[in-house]
Amino acid sequence: MKRLRKDIRGNAYLTAAAVIITPIIIGVIGFAALGMLRTGGNVIDVFFRNAQLSSMSESFKQDVHNATAITAVDQTQLTTYDQPSARDAYYLAPTGGAPTVCVKNVWSLTKAPDGSFTLQVATSTFSTGSCTSTIVSTQTTQLTGFPSASFAYQNAAGRTITFTSGVAAAPDYTIQPAGVSTQDWGYSGIGFVTLTGTLNQPIGTSPVRVFGQTSMRATQTTPYTIPPTPTVPVVTASLNGSSGVGTVAAVTCQAGSTAQYHLRASSTQTATAGTWSAFSAWGTGTTLTAALGEGALYSFSAEARCVNSSTSSAAVASNVATVTSPVTTPATPTVTVNGSAPDAAVWSWTGASCASGATLSYSVAQYRDGPATWGAWSATTTAATLTRNTAQQGYDYQVKVRAICATSQASSPWSADSAAVSFIRAIDPPQAPTVTQSLSTGSSYNTVTFTDVATGTCGPGTSMKFTDQYMDNAWTFSWFNKATDANASAFTFYSYDGVKITYQTSAACINLATTRRSASVATNSVRDEPVQDPKWVGWTMVRDSTYANIAYFTPAVTCRSFTGRYGNLVEASWDFAWASGQPRAGLTGWYVSPPAWRISNTYNVSGGINQSKNIWSGQRFEANAQLWCYNSTTSAKSANSVTNDSGIWTAP
């Protein structure tokens, strides 16, 4: 608070004498006018449009003279208190006595929607002389329809008191510029003004010197006309790249006034509404640009007013126009797969990106054959990897990815689908199968049954299947198929003497849905059927019934199917001349022909050794045979032979 001392003669209109001498506390503030307030000095002229304003000015002057305390709320409101006990003298009217109750006057200057100002005074009367007692009545007077620009305030010396940021520059009697009289006010610091002083002498002694007296001068500066409001402005929104542009269309003002505009904008890339900016400065510009980025919702609004040389009309608000900036489509992702983990494969993708403020997301489609169909695209995800369980063996697992950039306000189109990247889960081979043999013996031949036996199991998603084939050394000589990709089987074969059967079963794990298979693992089983030993039957030695000179010597044995006798036969003759066919002197006795064992018959030949050389009655023969059972196709013979001598046979 600053203090000011001023010696000013009493005003001409103060005609009553003071009846009490006590301190007078007076504060002062004027009415705000377009951010400017002027106070101080004697009111000397009032030029306004009607007498009511002159009357209110006189009332304001009287309130300030009589106030014992003044409170300034802000530049546009002033409250005076007239408390009888706080004054040392009153200026008395020609009739009536001194006041006995406290009176409060609230002066205010308010701006109407059309831009004009209303001057109001509310006078309240308290029930007692205390200004904290109950208010018993309040009377309000208003003066409307004039602009603040028609007032200028000065002190008695013609100096104006200005305001900065709504606060008055305070007069200060202790700091006065050189050459400034005591009637003028100097300035220092910022603050509202409170004046304090006392009467120099009792009223009634001429002249009366009043310390701290103040009043107001109000002068009409220019004629004033408020222009009508413009037509309602219309705002449109457009894009310039990823920036939003708001444009207000021209409005129509009355002749003699000019249109002015100011615009504001909000923008957001999130689900939360954007915050409105402050309006741009009033002017003739009709566009405003806001730049946030891709996928931004821009909102624009404007106000328009008409301005003449005196003042402006009330502002008229526009519509709100919006526009959303597009989002650029990201590049196609590049997908790779790593299947090194057991029973799992990991797909990863890179290569896509978004503009600032937009979020990069992906959608993934998965494929597995058997049946060969693609699944639906997944919900969007920001993850750039996908792990799939590949425990099911023999399947082709594929993944393709597409990318999208989005804010809460807009999304780009989907990128092109990536190439489908495949991972085929290999099938683990089974353990080698085993084969069992079951032999059934017979009188002529045996039978053998080969049975497939699985060892272990196949992996998930696959089944064990067998492929069976055989060959022998008597007829097929190469592999002959019996079953392909079948369940475990059993096959029975005739097992003839001297024949070797090789049976092979191959096991593989097969995915029946995709037909993919593991490597095959084979096992062979061999049945090499031995040739059974012959069984001796007897000899047959007969002369041919047609050709008398031929005799047959036939040893008989029993062999099993597909084998015959095989052996050596020696024959001898007594009293036989091999050269002439007649007995020869000195050559009688046993003569061996041939001189050693020889093969006489092979596979299943029923005839015996025949002799066609001059056999006559009474000639004596003897034969000896060693025989095996023999398979002439495989050259296998029995392990043991039978040997038998025919004894002497005399030709009949």
Wavefront OBJ file of the C-alpha trace (Angstrom):
o trace
v 0.000 0.000 0.000
v 1.285 3.478 -0.909
v 0.261 6.808 0.695
v -0.379 10.153 -1.090
v -0.582 13.644 0.321
v -2.452 16.349 -1.658
v -3.602 19.812 -0.659
v -6.692 20.643 -2.661
v -9.244 23.351 -2.056
v -12.747 22.228 -1.277
v -15.001 21.906 -4.289
v -17.697 24.436 -5.040
v -20.515 21.934 -4.600
v -19.383 21.006 -1.068
v -21.340 23.630 0.821
v -22.097 22.128 4.183
v -19.888 22.524 7.233
v -18.192 19.666 8.946
v -19.594 18.803 12.340
v -16.990 16.246 13.455
v -13.240 16.184 12.914
v -11.995 12.583 12.447
v -9.691 10.893 9.881
v -11.131 10.349 6.409
v -10.006 7.132 4.593
v -10.658 7.334 0.888
v -9.692 4.884 -1.886
v -10.222 5.389 -5.563
v -10.644 3.390 -8.716
v -12.374 4.187 -12.018
v -14.276 2.095 -14.532
v -12.413 -0.125 -17.012
v -12.576 0.908 -20.661
v -11.059 -1.571 -23.145
v -8.398 -2.424 -20.603
v -7.765 1.279 -19.662
v -8.924 3.054 -16.451
v -8.397 6.679 -15.641
v -8.858 8.169 -12.109
v -8.086 11.326 -10.181
v -8.806 15.094 -10.318
v -12.043 17.082 -10.139
v -14.943 16.201 -12.418
v -15.190 19.267 -14.690
v -17.164 18.090 -17.717
v -19.500 15.231 -18.515
v -20.655 14.866 -22.094
v -22.855 11.849 -22.534
v -25.829 10.872 -24.572
v -28.435 11.352 -21.871
v -28.995 13.083 -18.566
v -29.123 9.799 -16.666
v -25.400 9.288 -17.114
v -24.750 12.811 -15.809
v -26.858 12.029 -12.765
v -24.984 8.777 -12.121
v -21.664 10.605 -12.430
v -22.786 13.043 -9.749
v -23.796 10.091 -7.566
v -20.402 8.467 -8.066
v -18.704 11.773 -7.172
v -20.745 12.106 -4.023
v -20.041 8.508 -2.975
v -16.308 9.023 -3.369
v -16.416 12.298 -1.364
v -18.370 10.736 1.468
v -16.629 7.339 1.589
v -14.848 6.298 4.725
v -13.446 3.200 3.003
v -13.217 2.083 -0.629
v -12.490 -1.428 -1.884
v -11.458 -2.085 -5.492
v -12.352 -5.638 -6.540
v -10.911 -5.260 -10.023
v -10.813 -2.660 -12.769
v -14.563 -2.779 -13.253
v -15.918 -2.882 -9.696
v -15.663 -0.417 -6.803
v -17.318 -0.551 -3.382
v -17.627 2.503 -1.115
v -18.606 2.421 2.546
v -19.991 5.509 4.344
v -19.800 4.702 8.066
v -20.896 7.635 10.260
v -18.703 6.784 13.203
v -15.620 6.709 10.973
v -15.992 10.319 9.781
v -15.008 13.512 11.586
v -17.385 15.726 9.563
v -20.288 15.596 7.098
v -21.352 17.921 4.374
v -24.930 18.495 5.328
v -27.786 19.020 2.961
v -30.005 22.076 3.506
v -32.469 19.852 5.328
v -32.002 16.774 7.403
v -29.400 15.740 9.933
v -26.181 13.727 9.765
v -26.491 10.032 8.665
v -26.881 7.466 11.410
v -26.560 4.194 9.493
v -23.840 2.753 7.255
v -24.417 2.940 3.503
v -22.626 0.747 0.936
v -22.499 1.534 -2.795
v -21.271 -1.077 -5.279
v -20.335 0.411 -8.665
v -19.733 -1.958 -11.569
v -19.165 -1.790 -15.285
v -20.122 -4.989 -17.213
v -19.870 -5.897 -20.897
v -23.071 -6.967 -22.660
v -23.148 -9.701 -25.378
v -23.436 -7.038 -28.099
v -20.184 -5.446 -26.944
v -21.731 -2.459 -25.146
v -21.317 -1.791 -21.431
v -23.732 -1.435 -18.516
v -23.000 0.944 -15.642
v -24.681 -0.101 -12.383
v -24.774 1.122 -8.808
v -26.304 -0.961 -6.012
v -26.936 1.079 -2.824
v -27.422 -0.943 0.379
v -28.525 0.501 3.715
v -27.501 -1.233 6.934
v -29.621 -1.464 10.027
v -27.111 0.443 12.212
v -24.080 2.601 11.900
v -21.939 -0.550 11.696
v -21.032 -1.713 8.205
v -21.187 -5.300 9.440
v -24.784 -5.115 10.615
v -27.777 -6.424 8.676
v -28.619 -4.888 5.293
v -32.219 -3.735 5.393
v -32.626 -2.516 1.807
v -30.838 -2.426 -1.533
v -31.645 -0.194 -4.523
v -30.072 -0.771 -7.949
v -29.719 1.737 -10.782
v -28.410 0.851 -14.260
v -27.384 2.768 -17.339
v -27.044 0.608 -20.477
v -26.204 0.894 -24.143
v -22.954 2.886 -24.167
v -19.477 1.598 -25.042
v -16.496 1.798 -22.758
v -14.551 3.568 -25.489
v -16.513 6.773 -24.838
v -14.767 7.330 -21.457
v -11.353 8.729 -20.644
v -10.266 9.466 -17.065
v -7.788 12.100 -15.917
v -6.713 13.771 -12.738
v -6.928 17.525 -12.149
v -3.557 18.170 -13.767
v -4.483 16.290 -16.916
v -2.388 13.203 -16.116
v -3.901 9.800 -16.905
v -3.609 6.786 -14.686
v -3.076 3.659 -16.829
v -3.407 -0.022 -16.009
v -1.098 -2.918 -16.807
v -2.512 -6.453 -16.919
v -5.592 -5.259 -15.114
v -3.741 -3.596 -12.204
v -3.580 0.163 -11.643
v -0.324 2.051 -11.527
v -0.475 3.565 -8.040
v 0.118 7.247 -7.270
v 2.845 7.795 -4.738
v 3.450 11.182 -3.082
v 6.939 10.163 -2.008
v 8.215 9.834 -5.607
v 7.265 12.773 -7.807
v 8.878 13.526 -11.177
v 10.703 16.831 -11.426
v 8.473 19.759 -12.284
v 5.308 17.987 -11.187
v 3.243 19.992 -8.745
v 1.582 18.658 -5.659
v -1.619 18.653 -7.648
v -0.168 15.949 -9.939
v 0.477 12.297 -9.179
v 3.689 10.427 -9.692
v 3.801 6.665 -10.267
v 5.809 3.800 -8.905
v 5.028 0.135 -8.704
v 1.826 -1.698 -9.497
v -1.199 -1.866 -7.257
v -4.658 -0.535 -6.537
v -4.887 2.867 -4.908
v -5.924 3.498 -1.309
v -5.833 7.162 -0.138
v -5.698 8.102 3.538
v -5.847 11.617 5.036
v -7.386 13.977 7.625
v -9.070 17.425 7.630
v -6.568 20.189 8.183
v -9.022 22.220 10.273
v -12.614 22.141 11.390
v -15.169 22.934 8.755
v -16.520 26.413 9.193
v -13.189 28.175 9.026
v -12.702 29.585 5.576
v -11.148 28.311 3.462
v -11.718 24.597 4.245
v -8.681 22.501 3.326
v -9.623 18.877 2.620
v -6.788 16.351 2.608
v -7.323 13.256 0.444
v -10.254 14.565 -1.588
v -10.610 12.955 -5.035
v -13.071 12.798 -7.861
v -13.407 11.680 -11.488
v -13.535 13.370 -14.877
v -15.301 11.452 -17.706
v -15.133 12.746 -21.248
v -16.868 11.499 -24.378
v -14.047 11.135 -26.926
v -15.692 10.047 -30.220
v -19.175 9.498 -31.625
v -20.018 5.815 -31.364
v -21.961 3.345 -33.524
v -22.048 -0.449 -32.881
v -22.153 -2.333 -36.203
v -24.658 -5.179 -36.572
v -23.374 -8.739 -36.251
v -22.296 -10.551 -39.444
v -23.926 -13.534 -41.077
v -23.135 -16.881 -39.456
v -19.661 -17.994 -40.563
v -19.274 -21.432 -42.161
v -16.062 -23.393 -41.643
v -14.845 -26.235 -43.853
v -11.936 -28.592 -43.194
v -9.504 -29.996 -45.745
v -6.110 -31.674 -45.873
v -2.698 -30.529 -46.989
v -0.659 -33.707 -46.837
v -1.149 -34.968 -43.310
v -1.959 -31.487 -41.959
v -5.478 -30.185 -41.464
v -6.579 -26.820 -42.876
v -9.643 -24.981 -41.557
v -11.157 -22.315 -43.824
v -13.898 -19.895 -42.876
v -16.063 -18.593 -45.698
v -16.497 -14.832 -46.018
v -19.342 -13.310 -44.008
v -21.422 -10.257 -44.852
v -21.144 -7.059 -42.805
v -23.166 -3.854 -43.020
v -21.760 -1.113 -45.210
v -19.147 0.880 -43.350
v -17.844 -2.086 -41.375
v -15.281 -4.771 -42.173
v -15.361 -8.488 -41.404
v -12.758 -9.947 -39.092
v -12.176 -13.583 -38.185
v -10.298 -15.668 -35.751
v -10.044 -19.455 -35.819
v -9.072 -22.234 -33.476
v -8.230 -25.925 -33.923
v -7.963 -29.180 -32.049
v -6.267 -32.391 -33.132
v -5.901 -35.892 -31.760
v -4.585 -39.278 -32.811
v -6.057 -40.979 -29.753
v -9.556 -41.815 -28.606
v -9.505 -38.764 -26.340
v -10.896 -35.556 -27.833
v -8.291 -32.990 -28.738
v -7.843 -29.786 -26.718
v -8.932 -26.616 -28.445
v -6.196 -24.119 -29.117
v -6.637 -20.448 -28.315
v -8.301 -18.448 -31.065
v -5.936 -16.849 -33.485
v -5.686 -13.040 -33.433
v -8.569 -11.139 -34.983
v -7.842 -10.260 -38.590
v -8.847 -10.764 -42.185
v -7.137 -14.156 -42.543
v -9.559 -16.998 -43.216
v -7.426 -20.153 -42.805
v -5.715 -21.994 -39.988
v -3.391 -24.999 -40.368
v -2.861 -27.672 -37.717
v -0.147 -30.302 -38.099
v -0.149 -33.471 -36.007
v 0.543 -36.258 -38.479
v -1.103 -39.225 -40.109
v -4.337 -40.607 -38.701
v -5.206 -37.357 -36.918
v -8.719 -36.010 -36.408
v -8.638 -32.240 -36.955
v -11.476 -29.998 -35.749
v -11.841 -26.336 -36.670
v -14.201 -23.547 -35.578
v -14.197 -19.790 -36.068
v -15.826 -16.585 -34.924
v -16.570 -13.588 -37.101
v -17.347 -9.986 -36.218
v -17.902 -6.687 -38.001
v -15.569 -3.771 -37.141
v -16.003 -0.032 -37.800
v -13.922 2.954 -36.755
v -15.422 3.013 -33.267
v -15.817 -0.565 -32.142
v -16.822 -4.065 -33.162
v -19.980 -6.094 -33.132
v -20.471 -9.132 -30.982
v -18.707 -12.237 -32.310
v -20.778 -14.902 -34.108
v -19.647 -18.548 -33.737
v -19.347 -20.928 -36.670
v -20.020 -24.606 -37.017
v -17.330 -27.175 -36.134
v -15.748 -28.827 -39.196
v -13.641 -31.966 -39.010
v -11.306 -33.867 -41.280
v -9.147 -36.940 -40.694
v -5.722 -37.344 -42.267
v -5.104 -40.666 -44.000
v -2.563 -43.235 -42.861
v 0.045 -44.542 -45.301
v -0.070 -48.262 -46.086
v 2.985 -50.038 -44.653
v 5.346 -52.164 -46.716
v 4.772 -55.885 -47.073
v 6.404 -57.767 -44.187
v 9.226 -60.236 -44.872
v 8.709 -63.531 -43.048
v 11.316 -66.123 -42.007
v 10.998 -69.351 -40.004
v 13.276 -71.162 -37.566
v 12.394 -74.793 -36.939
v 15.409 -75.802 -34.878
v 13.460 -76.201 -31.652
v 11.972 -79.646 -30.997
v 8.295 -79.797 -31.845
v 8.093 -76.030 -32.432
v 8.784 -73.525 -35.192
v 9.081 -69.744 -34.819
v 8.079 -67.382 -37.617
v 9.424 -63.801 -37.493
v 8.723 -60.815 -39.715
v 10.291 -57.434 -40.398
v 10.260 -54.697 -43.013
v 7.079 -52.733 -42.185
v 6.960 -49.342 -40.430
v 4.490 -46.523 -39.702
v 4.587 -42.757 -39.530
v 4.931 -41.020 -36.167
v 1.860 -41.364 -33.987
v 0.562 -44.474 -35.770
v 0.873 -47.967 -34.336
v 2.165 -50.836 -36.472
v 0.083 -53.989 -36.119
v -0.085 -57.289 -37.924
v -2.601 -59.960 -38.786
v -1.465 -63.545 -39.255
v -2.970 -66.379 -41.288
v -1.981 -69.974 -40.581
v -2.061 -73.027 -42.790
v -1.595 -76.725 -42.212
v -2.231 -79.252 -44.911
v -4.333 -82.348 -44.489
v -6.772 -80.829 -45.411
v -4.984 -77.996 -47.195
v -6.885 -74.906 -46.045
v -5.908 -71.472 -44.692
v -7.321 -70.319 -41.398
v -8.947 -66.930 -40.963
v -6.795 -63.832 -40.442
v -6.084 -63.271 -36.778
v -7.026 -60.206 -34.763
v -4.420 -57.464 -34.997
v -1.342 -57.805 -32.823
v 1.825 -55.810 -32.350
v 3.872 -58.993 -31.857
v 6.364 -59.698 -34.653
v 6.781 -63.420 -33.975
v 4.567 -66.485 -33.902
v 5.439 -69.837 -32.351
v 3.536 -72.895 -33.542
v 3.521 -76.372 -32.060
v 4.814 -78.749 -34.726
v 4.666 -81.958 -32.705
v 2.247 -83.383 -35.263
v 4.688 -84.913 -37.737
v 4.430 -84.932 -41.492
v 2.485 -81.693 -41.860
v 3.330 -78.580 -43.857
v 2.974 -75.602 -41.523
v 2.764 -72.226 -43.290
v 2.371 -68.629 -42.134
v 1.704 -65.407 -44.002
v 1.470 -61.903 -42.527
v 0.001 -58.545 -43.472
v 0.594 -55.189 -41.783
v -1.521 -52.140 -40.966
v -0.792 -48.694 -39.487
v -3.474 -47.152 -37.301
v -4.303 -44.458 -34.804
v -7.488 -44.297 -32.760
v -8.931 -42.094 -35.491
v -7.926 -43.788 -38.759
v -6.284 -46.857 -40.241
v -4.297 -47.468 -43.378
v -5.295 -50.130 -45.887
v -3.752 -53.534 -45.228
v -0.411 -54.143 -46.829
v -0.068 -56.842 -49.436
v 0.121 -60.335 -47.975
v 3.606 -61.629 -47.412
v 4.772 -64.751 -49.170
v 3.652 -67.880 -47.350
v 6.640 -69.343 -45.529
v 6.558 -73.106 -45.065
v 7.965 -75.450 -42.464
v 7.446 -79.159 -43.098
v 7.770 -81.204 -39.955
v 9.908 -84.232 -40.738
v 8.695 -87.676 -39.682
v 10.917 -89.611 -37.360
v 11.601 -93.160 -38.678
v 10.502 -96.110 -36.553
v 12.715 -98.702 -34.986
v 13.462 -101.680 -37.182
v 10.630 -104.227 -37.099
v 11.109 -107.908 -36.366
v 9.756 -110.974 -38.179
v 8.713 -114.231 -36.602
v 8.605 -117.587 -38.414
v 6.159 -120.352 -37.754
v 6.858 -123.749 -39.456
v 4.327 -126.443 -40.125
v 5.721 -129.782 -41.383
v 4.084 -132.055 -43.946
v 4.781 -135.380 -45.631
v 5.557 -133.857 -49.031
v 6.524 -130.304 -48.065
v 6.440 -127.866 -45.175
v 4.723 -124.495 -44.804
v 6.269 -121.433 -43.192
v 4.446 -118.280 -41.935
v 6.274 -114.953 -41.658
v 4.659 -112.401 -39.288
v 5.475 -108.649 -39.103
v 6.107 -107.372 -35.600
v 6.322 -103.622 -34.876
v 9.053 -102.409 -32.563
v 8.182 -99.155 -30.763
v 5.673 -96.601 -32.050
v 5.488 -93.707 -34.509
v 5.420 -90.008 -33.646
v 2.226 -87.927 -33.227
v 0.138 -87.621 -36.351
v 1.628 -90.698 -38.044
v 0.920 -94.424 -38.276
v 3.258 -97.355 -38.796
v 2.793 -99.169 -42.093
v 4.559 -102.205 -43.517
v 5.655 -103.134 -47.009
v 6.259 -106.892 -47.455
v 8.056 -108.761 -50.257
v 9.800 -112.055 -50.804
v 11.911 -114.008 -53.249
v 13.148 -117.623 -53.564
v 15.884 -119.401 -55.450
v 13.617 -121.751 -57.329
v 11.032 -119.652 -59.147
v 10.974 -115.872 -58.463
v 14.700 -115.140 -58.177
v 13.846 -111.457 -57.457
v 11.626 -109.523 -55.057
v 7.941 -110.189 -55.371
v 5.605 -107.788 -53.587
v 3.057 -109.048 -51.144
v 1.788 -105.839 -49.441
v 2.446 -102.072 -49.611
v 1.882 -99.634 -46.730
v -0.334 -102.118 -44.946
v -0.860 -102.901 -41.346
v 1.292 -105.597 -39.805
v 0.676 -108.759 -41.814
v 1.380 -112.496 -41.813
v 2.080 -114.452 -45.009
v 2.325 -118.279 -45.417
v 4.476 -119.961 -48.089
v 5.046 -123.575 -49.261
v 8.503 -124.445 -48.111
v 9.765 -127.093 -50.535
v 12.912 -129.106 -49.931
v 15.965 -127.372 -51.255
v 14.269 -123.992 -51.721
v 15.409 -120.860 -49.845
v 12.743 -118.189 -49.185
v 13.849 -114.655 -48.200
v 11.078 -112.535 -46.645
v 11.522 -108.796 -46.075
v 9.311 -106.388 -44.174
v 9.935 -102.615 -44.235
v 8.349 -100.316 -41.635
v 7.741 -96.579 -42.156
v 5.834 -93.927 -40.206
v 3.292 -92.297 -42.508
v 1.055 -89.250 -42.126
v -2.085 -90.634 -43.700
v -3.559 -87.151 -44.249
v -0.600 -85.814 -46.212
v 0.976 -89.128 -47.358
v 4.355 -87.892 -46.181
v 6.504 -90.685 -44.815
v 9.651 -91.329 -42.907
v 12.569 -93.317 -44.180
v 11.864 -97.055 -44.219
v 13.653 -99.506 -41.972
v 13.826 -103.107 -43.319
v 14.325 -106.494 -41.703
v 14.896 -109.801 -43.598
v 13.919 -113.291 -42.506
v 15.159 -116.418 -44.365
v 13.774 -119.950 -44.516
v 16.274 -122.296 -46.225
v 14.377 -125.588 -46.368
v 16.740 -128.592 -46.201
v 16.314 -131.604 -48.538
v 15.066 -134.538 -46.561
v 17.057 -137.823 -46.761
v 15.741 -140.487 -49.177
v 13.970 -143.628 -48.036
v 14.997 -146.937 -49.709
v 12.283 -148.821 -51.576
v 14.002 -151.584 -53.597
v 15.380 -152.794 -56.928
v 13.678 -153.556 -60.195
v 15.749 -155.665 -62.655
v 13.836 -156.754 -65.753
v 14.464 -157.647 -69.387
v 12.689 -155.405 -71.833
v 9.618 -157.198 -73.130
v 10.153 -155.956 -76.634
v 13.871 -155.816 -77.030
v 15.416 -158.949 -75.635
v 18.896 -157.555 -75.586
v 17.923 -154.713 -73.160
v 17.608 -155.074 -69.434
v 16.687 -152.389 -66.829
v 18.259 -152.210 -63.412
v 16.298 -149.599 -61.371
v 16.937 -148.662 -57.727
v 13.852 -147.106 -56.061
v 13.859 -144.468 -53.236
v 11.237 -142.040 -51.896
v 11.909 -138.215 -51.992
v 9.585 -135.347 -51.132
v 7.912 -132.962 -53.586
v 10.078 -131.129 -56.069
v 13.042 -133.402 -55.347
v 14.138 -136.603 -57.059
v 16.690 -139.281 -56.688
v 20.154 -138.350 -57.354
v 23.052 -140.737 -57.102
v 25.644 -143.113 -58.441
v 25.015 -146.555 -59.889
v 27.606 -149.280 -60.655
v 26.797 -152.475 -62.478
v 28.750 -155.697 -63.052
v 28.313 -158.684 -65.314
v 29.593 -162.278 -65.064
v 30.440 -164.272 -68.143
v 29.999 -161.265 -70.386
v 32.237 -160.398 -73.326
v 31.719 -156.661 -73.799
v 33.634 -156.467 -77.057
v 32.047 -159.256 -79.191
v 28.940 -159.824 -77.264
v 29.847 -163.486 -76.876
v 31.639 -165.212 -74.105
v 35.293 -165.338 -74.696
v 37.642 -167.880 -73.390
v 39.637 -166.580 -70.504
v 37.457 -163.574 -69.890
v 34.824 -165.046 -67.727
v 34.288 -163.422 -64.347
v 32.917 -160.097 -63.029
v 33.410 -157.230 -65.339
v 32.619 -153.815 -64.007
v 30.965 -151.334 -66.332
v 31.639 -148.542 -65.962
v 34.798 -148.796 -63.987
v 33.629 -146.173 -61.434
v 30.513 -144.681 -59.879
v 28.571 -142.483 -62.214
v 25.473 -140.337 -62.126
v 22.766 -142.384 -63.630
v 19.674 -140.368 -63.015
v 18.815 -136.858 -61.927
v 15.745 -135.053 -60.750
v 12.744 -137.391 -60.503
v 13.721 -139.737 -63.341
v 12.048 -143.048 -62.849
v 14.066 -145.199 -65.297
v 17.157 -147.104 -64.358
v 20.389 -148.079 -66.019
v 19.694 -149.910 -69.191
v 22.064 -152.319 -70.985
v 21.513 -153.183 -74.594
v 24.513 -155.320 -75.328
v 23.796 -158.993 -76.167
v 21.974 -160.040 -73.057
v 21.151 -163.670 -73.176
v 19.423 -165.983 -70.933
v 21.395 -167.089 -68.018
v 23.687 -164.113 -68.033
v 24.329 -162.871 -64.502
v 24.288 -159.241 -63.387
v 24.724 -157.351 -60.162
v 24.216 -153.584 -59.434
v 24.983 -151.285 -56.556
v 23.460 -147.755 -55.995
v 24.116 -144.771 -53.682
v 21.253 -142.262 -53.841
v 20.344 -138.828 -52.405
v 17.210 -136.693 -52.710
v 18.078 -133.805 -54.942
v 16.452 -130.517 -56.037
v 17.673 -130.106 -59.577
v 16.629 -126.381 -59.692
v 18.493 -125.245 -56.651
v 21.126 -128.030 -56.728
v 20.423 -128.801 -53.134
v 20.590 -132.438 -52.027
v 19.925 -134.284 -48.891
v 22.593 -134.457 -46.271
v 22.577 -138.235 -46.259
v 22.272 -140.965 -48.936
v 21.146 -144.567 -48.999
v 23.364 -147.333 -50.467
v 22.068 -150.727 -51.594
v 23.322 -153.747 -53.573
v 20.952 -155.594 -55.845
v 22.556 -158.985 -55.527
v 23.071 -161.319 -58.517
v 20.390 -161.249 -61.069
v 20.276 -163.921 -63.834
v 18.653 -162.844 -67.031
v 15.763 -165.076 -67.885
l 1 2 3 4 5 6 7 8 9 10 11 12 13 14 15 16 17 18 19 20 21 22 23 24 25 26 27 28 29 30 31 32 33 34 35 36 37 38 39 40 41 42 43 44 45 46 47 48 49 50 51 52 53 54 55 56 57 58 59 60 61 62 63 64 65 66 67 68 69 70 71 72 73 74 75 76 77 78 79 80 81 82 83 84 85 86 87 88 89 90 91 92 93 94 95 96 97 98 99 100 101 102 103 104 105 106 107 108 109 110 111 112 113 114 115 116 117 118 119 120 121 122 123 124 125 126 127 128 129 130 131 132 133 134 135 136 137 138 139 140 141 142 143 144 145 146 147 148 149 150 151 152 153 154 155 156 157 158 159 160 161 162 163 164 165 166 167 168 169 170 171 172 173 174 175 176 177 178 179 180 181 182 183 184 185 186 187 188 189 190 191 192 193 194 195 196 197 198 199 200 201 202 203 204 205 206 207 208 209 210 211 212 213 214 215 216 217 218 219 220 221 222 223 224 225 226 227 228 229 230 231 232 233 234 235 236 237 238 239 240 241 242 243 244 245 246 247 248 249 250 251 252 253 254 255 256 257 258 259 260 261 262 263 264 265 266 267 268 269 270 271 272 273 274 275 276 277 278 279 280 281 282 283 284 285 286 287 288 289 290 291 292 293 294 295 296 297 298 299 300 301 302 303 304 305 306 307 308 309 310 311 312 313 314 315 316 317 318 319 320 321 322 323 324 325 326 327 328 329 330 331 332 333 334 335 336 337 338 339 340 341 342 343 344 345 346 347 348 349 350 351 352 353 354 355 356 357 358 359 360 361 362 363 364 365 366 367 368 369 370 371 372 373 374 375 376 377 378 379 380 381 382 383 384 385 386 387 388 389 390 391 392 393 394 395 396 397 398 399 400 401 402 403 404 405 406 407 408 409 410 411 412 413 414 415 416 417 418 419 420 421 422 423 424 425 426 427 428 429 430 431 432 433 434 435 436 437 438 439 440 441 442 443 444 445 446 447 448 449 450 451 452 453 454 455 456 457 458 459 460 461 462 463 464 465 466 467 468 469 470 471 472 473 474 475 476 477 478 479 480 481 482 483 484 485 486 487 488 489 490 491 492 493 494 495 496 497 498 499 500 501 502 503 504 505 506 507 508 509 510 511 512 513 514 515 516 517 518 519 520 521 522 523 524 525 526 527 528 529 530 531 532 533 534 535 536 537 538 539 540 541 542 543 544 545 546 547 548 549 550 551 552 553 554 555 556 557 558 559 560 561 562 563 564 565 566 567 568 569 570 571 572 573 574 575 576 577 578 579 580 581 582 583 584 585 586 587 588 589 590 591 592 593 594 595 596 597 598 599 600 601 602 603 604 605 606 607 608 609 610 611 612 613 614 615 616 617 618 619 620 621 622 623 624 625 626 627 628 629 630 631 632 633 634 635 636 637 638 639 640 641 642 643 644 645 646 647 648 649 650 651 652
